[in-house]
Structures are given as structure tokens and as C-alpha cells.
């Protein structure tokens, strides 16, 4: 939740983070639909790269969806610097 708090501190008022118990995906919710709806609403997508992210085909699907929707894409390593995402790169929290 630290990333959500940091984004809010930086002025990102409407942050969708799938793990957020208040604004993320609730237990039993259709998570794939929720992620697609969040991606449609957002302006920017922040992908936090981890070993788990790289191994997940669902994370790659989220990345490709954001690219198809022409979202501004940023990536960061788990404890790294925030960088604009270059074409062909990869990187989950979305800003709504």
C-alpha cells in the first residue's frame, strides 16, 4: 500500500490499485472485468516490475491492454526509479 500512499502524496487523487481493500478488487468480484474497466478509465498506468510480474501472463495481458488503449505507461523496479516506458518494455497500479 506504500505505492498507493506515495501516489496520493504526489497528487494522484484517483488511484486504482488492485490490492487496495477500499478501492481495489473485492473478494468474489470479477477481477478481469474490474481490471479492464479500470484500464479504460485511467490516464496513466504504472507497472511495478518484479520477478512475479515477469512470470505472469496476466500482467502481460494488462500491459498489452494499456498499450492498445494508448495509455501513458511508466515502469519501475520494485525499489527503483520511475521511468517512462519505452516501446517494447514491460512493467500494476493504474491511475484513474
C-alpha positions as a printed Julia matrix, in Angstrom:
96×3 Matrix{Float64}:
   0.0     0.0     0.0
   3.03    2.26    0.22
   2.89    2.93   -3.51
  -0.77    3.99   -3.24
   0.12    6.37   -0.41
   3.09    7.78   -2.33
   0.96    8.37   -5.45
  -1.69   10.13   -3.36
   1.01   12.29   -1.74
   2.25   13.21   -5.23
  -1.23   14.43   -6.21
  -2.71   11.4    -7.93
  -6.18   11.67   -6.41
  -7.85    8.66   -8.0
  -5.55    5.68   -7.74
  -6.71    2.17   -8.57
  -4.53   -0.5    -7.02
  -5.95   -3.98   -7.37
  -4.77   -4.99   -3.88
  -6.3    -1.95   -2.15
  -9.07   -3.24    0.17
 -11.07    0.01   -0.14
 -10.74    0.82   -3.86
  -9.28   -2.29   -5.45
 -10.81   -5.6    -6.4
 -13.11   -7.06   -3.75
 -13.19  -10.75   -2.92
 -15.54  -12.55   -5.28
 -15.55   -9.69   -7.78
 -14.96  -10.48  -11.44
 -11.37   -9.34  -11.37
 -10.72   -9.46  -15.12
 -13.7    -7.19  -15.8
 -12.65   -4.84  -12.97
  -9.14   -4.52  -14.39
 -10.48   -3.82  -17.89
 -12.84   -1.15  -16.54
 -10.02    0.48  -14.56
  -7.77    0.46  -17.62
 -10.49    2.1   -19.7
 -10.94    4.91  -17.14
  -7.32    5.67  -16.38
  -4.94    8.16  -17.94
  -1.69    6.51  -16.9
  -0.59    3.01  -15.93
   2.33    2.32  -13.63
   3.8    -1.16  -13.91
   5.94   -2.27  -10.98
   8.38   -4.84  -12.33
   9.14   -7.84  -10.16
  10.06  -11.45  -10.79
   6.4   -12.36  -10.24
   5.33   -9.69  -12.77
   7.69  -11.05  -15.4
   6.4   -14.59  -14.87
   2.71  -13.64  -15.06
   0.84  -13.94  -18.34
  -1.98  -11.85  -16.79
   0.38   -8.94  -16.14
   1.48   -9.1   -19.78
  -2.2    -9.0   -20.83
  -2.74   -5.89  -18.66
   0.32   -4.28  -20.23
  -0.87   -5.05  -23.77
  -4.36   -3.73  -22.96
  -2.9    -0.45  -21.71
  -0.81   -0.13  -24.88
  -3.83   -0.8   -27.11
  -5.76    1.89  -25.22
  -2.89    4.37  -25.78
  -2.33    4.99  -22.07
   0.73    6.78  -20.75
   2.92    3.96  -19.48
   5.51    4.1   -16.73
   7.57    1.34  -15.22
   9.55    0.96  -12.05
  11.51   -1.83  -10.49
  10.22   -2.86   -7.08
  12.62   -0.45   -5.39
  13.76    1.57   -8.38
  13.37    4.8   -10.22
  10.16    5.75  -12.04
  10.78    5.92  -15.8
   8.62    6.43  -18.89
   8.04    3.09  -20.55
   9.79    2.63  -23.89
   8.16    0.69  -26.72
   8.75   -2.99  -26.23
   9.26   -2.61  -22.45
   7.03   -4.04  -19.78
   6.08   -3.31  -16.19
   0.49   -2.56  -11.77
  -1.03    0.28  -10.33
  -3.2     2.41  -12.51
  -4.17    5.98  -12.08
  -7.88    6.54  -12.66
